Amino acid sequence: MFFKNLTRYSNKTRNWNRIALIINYNQIMAFSEQLANKVREVLINQKDITEKEMFQGLCFMVNGKMCVCVRDQELMCRIAPEKAENELEKGNCRPMIHNGNTMKGYIFVDENGYRNSNDFKRLIDLCLDFNKIAKASKRKKPS
């Protein structure tokens, strides 16, 4: 596995962004290093935080449960399903679709949805609130 920092131009924001690229066994994961650092700063006071490569990005696990992920310039938030519906109605986000199925409680939020610090903090707080009641996924048995 190797880690490489790249800079790319975003047509959406009309500026250059640093992108961290992780290449592992022919799988490319691109995520915004700036956005990942912003998430790290907000989660700094949480006790049990681990970072894991998932969903073609970087996921932040809180208490062994997926909380929030950074993928390209988007945040993937795991929040209460009713809160996810509210966020989808506001715009600037889309539902997570996995294998053709819409995943309840998972949304991708674009840059406009977390541009100001209050919105960013609110989204992370929604993730942390749901994390307290979310069930951890079953561990895979080693083969």
SULRA-V918388 format. One line per field, one symbol per residue. psi: psi as a letter, one per 40 degrees, with the letter a starting at -180 (. if undefined). Layout:
psi=???
This chain:
psi=hihhhihihhddefihihhhhhhhfehhhhihddddddddddedeidghihhhiffahihhhfehhdiihhbeihhhhihddddddddddaeiiihhhfehhhhehihhiddefdiddddddddddddddddeiiiihhhhh.
